[in-house]
């Protein structure tokens, strides 16, 4: 029991560290992106501590170039990787593996996850260094296709929850590797050149801008996948593979809209249209992808029938004293071991176990039959008609 309590505290502290560092990085990155969109090209540079300042930029344009923000990114990635290890690798049989898709041993699933992260980064890095770099539109499309295609692939081999977190891990690794291997080194060389009253190398700024642009394209998708465990209608429905790809497109289009707006470019409506259409399609697909049993009308069962399902399928974890090995407390504090608690959480039960297959998680999803899911949906609808 002591081990379970300590594990729960460790996971909670890791979550806090990840949220704080990710928020710090994301805020700094959006600031950098806005500066990058508005600074003029070809201006002189001056070094000032850990900043570069452009001289002679146009009237009304900011004079500061991006500060070095790499440590926020590194800490966000490190805390995220530790959190993924604690929750999704150590508990792979619960959160990462879906035996209906791939009945893998824990070491196989974890190895596949790590290998995919590395291989997709290497593939992207090779693309960015290839001749496609001279054709930005094609390179940008190829980079997004690589990430979106990875998301689609992951939904075919991992649980929906695990696939979305895996996609987020891939994006986070790409962003941080871009910073570590390309953006930060280019900034250091440019600072060194400016301190010596030299012009920066002509090859540094294009690389810096390309990698910053791709990081910016993927930033919102990263946040979506990072928070996806709270979005069961996205990761736990039949068309989660399409939703994963559309999230990448919607995020990139949204960031393109704001970059164009900050730079005073037009028209803006194509970016807004693509982002809006992708988001709308995600919602429609989540509705169409509900479990098949929910498509047919099911008479509302008596409360006792719903209670029996919850007691046998849910309360092993969602109890004041969980019976599931390794659990010190009910997940998210949701306790379902009394009639009053079950009625109070009717809407959440329907969302997690009927409108989606988020619960039971991973390899245990089939413990709840489609008929039982339909009964829970019908009961919850009658219990909470509004």
Residue pairs with C-beta under 8 A, 6 or more apart in sequence:
1 328
3 326
4 326
4 327
4 328
5 328
7 86
7 326
7 328
8 328
8 329
10 86
11 83
11 86
11 87
14 79
14 82
14 83
14 86
15 83
17 75
17 79
18 76
18 79
18 80
18 83
21 72
21 75
21 76
21 79
22 76
22 79
22 80
22 226
24 72
24 75
24 76
25 69
25 72
25 73
25 75
25 76
26 219
26 223
28 67
28 69
28 72
29 69
29 73
29 215
29 216
29 219
30 219
31 66
32 66
32 67
32 69
32 212
33 212
33 216
33 219
33 255
33 258
33 259
33 262
34 258
34 262
35 62
35 64
35 65
35 66
36 66
36 209
36 212
37 259
37 260
37 262
37 263
38 61
38 62
38 262
38 263
39 54
39 57
39 61
39 62
39 65
40 54
40 56
40 57
40 58
40 61
41 205
43 54
43 55
43 56
43 57
44 54
44 55
44 56
45 52
45 53
45 54
45 55
45 65
45 190
45 193
45 194
45 199
45 200
46 52
46 53
46 54
46 55
46 194
47 53
47 191
47 194
47 195
50 67
50 68
50 191
51 64
51 65
51 67
51 68
52 65
52 66
52 187
52 190
52 191
52 194
53 63
53 64
53 65
54 63
54 64
54 65
55 63
57 63
66 187
66 212
68 184
68 187
69 179
70 179
70 180
70 183
70 184
73 175
73 176
73 179
74 176
74 179
74 180
76 172
76 176
77 172
77 173
77 176
80 168
80 169
80 172
80 226
81 169
84 165
84 169
87 95
88 95
88 96
88 113
88 162
88 165
89 96
89 106
89 110
89 113
91 326
92 106
92 109
92 110
92 162
93 106
93 362
93 363
94 361
94 362
94 363
94 364
95 159
95 161
95 162
95 165
95 361
95 362
96 109
96 110
96 113
96 158
96 159
96 162
96 166
96 362
97 103
97 104
97 106
97 109
97 158
97 159
97 162
97 362
97 363
98 158
98 159
98 160
98 162
98 362
98 363
98 365
99 363
99 366
100 365
100 366
101 156
101 157
101 158
101 159
102 109
102 157
102 158
104 112
104 157
109 158
109 162
112 157
113 158
113 162
113 166
113 169
116 150
116 153
116 154
116 166
116 170
117 166
117 169
117 170
117 173
120 146
120 147
120 150
120 170
120 174
121 170
121 173
121 174
121 177
123 146
124 143
124 146
124 147
124 174
125 177
125 181
127 139
127 142
127 143
127 146
128 139
128 143
128 210
128 211
128 214
132 138
132 139
132 142
133 139
133 206
133 210
136 210
136 213
139 210
140 213
140 214
140 217
140 252
143 214
143 217
144 217
144 248
144 249
144 252
147 167
147 170
147 171
147 174
147 218
147 221
147 248
148 244
148 245
148 248
148 249
149 245
150 167
150 170
151 163
151 164
151 167
151 225
151 241
151 244
151 245
151 247
151 248
152 241
152 242
152 244
152 245
154 162
154 163
154 164
154 166
154 167
154 244
155 163
155 164
155 240
155 241
155 244
156 241
157 163
158 166
159 361
159 362
159 363
159 365
160 235
160 236
160 237
160 240
160 357
160 358
161 228
161 229
161 235
161 236
161 358
161 361
161 362
162 362
163 235
163 240
163 244
164 225
164 228
164 229
164 231
164 234
164 235
164 240
164 244
165 225
165 226
165 228
165 229
167 225
167 244
168 222
168 224
168 225
168 226
168 228
171 218
171 221
171 222
171 225
172 222
172 226
174 214
174 215
174 218
175 215
175 218
175 219
175 222
178 211
178 214
178 215
179 211
179 215
182 207
182 208
182 211
183 208
183 211
183 212
183 215
186 204
186 205
186 207
186 208
187 208
189 200
189 201
189 204
190 200
190 201
190 204
190 205
190 208
193 199
193 200
193 201
194 200
216 255
216 259
217 251
217 252
217 255
217 256
218 248
218 251
218 252
219 251
219 255
220 250
220 251
220 252
220 254
220 255
221 247
221 248
221 250
221 251
221 252
222 251
223 251
224 231
224 247
224 251
225 244
225 247
228 234
228 235
229 235
232 351
232 352
232 355
232 356
232 358
232 359
233 286
233 351
233 355
233 356
234 240
234 243
234 247
234 282
234 286
235 243
235 356
235 358
236 356
236 357
236 358
237 243
237 285
237 286
237 289
237 290
237 355
237 356
237 357
238 288
238 289
238 290
238 291
239 285
239 286
239 288
239 289
240 289
242 281
242 285
243 282
243 285
243 286
246 278
246 279
246 281
246 282
246 285
247 278
247 282
249 274
249 275
249 278
250 274
250 275
250 278
250 279
250 282
253 271
253 272
253 274
253 275
253 278
254 271
254 275
256 271
257 268
257 271
257 272
257 275
260 266
260 268
260 271
261 268
286 356
290 355
290 356
291 354
291 355
291 356
291 357
291 370
291 373
291 374
292 370
293 370
293 371
293 373
293 374
294 354
294 355
294 373
294 374
294 377
296 374
298 374
298 375
298 377
298 378
299 378
300 378
300 379
300 381
300 382
301 375
301 378
301 379
303 339
303 343
303 379
303 383
305 375
305 379
306 342
306 375
306 376
306 379
306 380
306 383
307 339
307 342
309 368
309 372
309 375
309 376
310 336
310 342
310 349
310 376
311 336
311 337
313 353
313 360
313 367
313 368
313 372
314 336
314 349
314 353
314 359
314 360
315 336
315 337
316 322
316 323
316 324
317 323
317 324
317 327
317 330
317 331
318 330
318 331
318 334
318 335
318 336
318 337
319 330
319 335
319 336
319 337
320 330
320 335
320 337
322 328
322 329
322 330
330 336
334 345
334 348
335 341
336 342
336 345
336 349
342 349
343 383
346 379
346 380
346 383
346 384
347 380
347 384
349 376
349 380
350 376
350 377
350 380
350 381
350 384
351 358
352 358
352 359
353 359
353 360
353 368
353 373
353 376
354 373
354 374
354 376
354 377
354 380
355 377
357 365
357 373
359 368
360 367
360 368
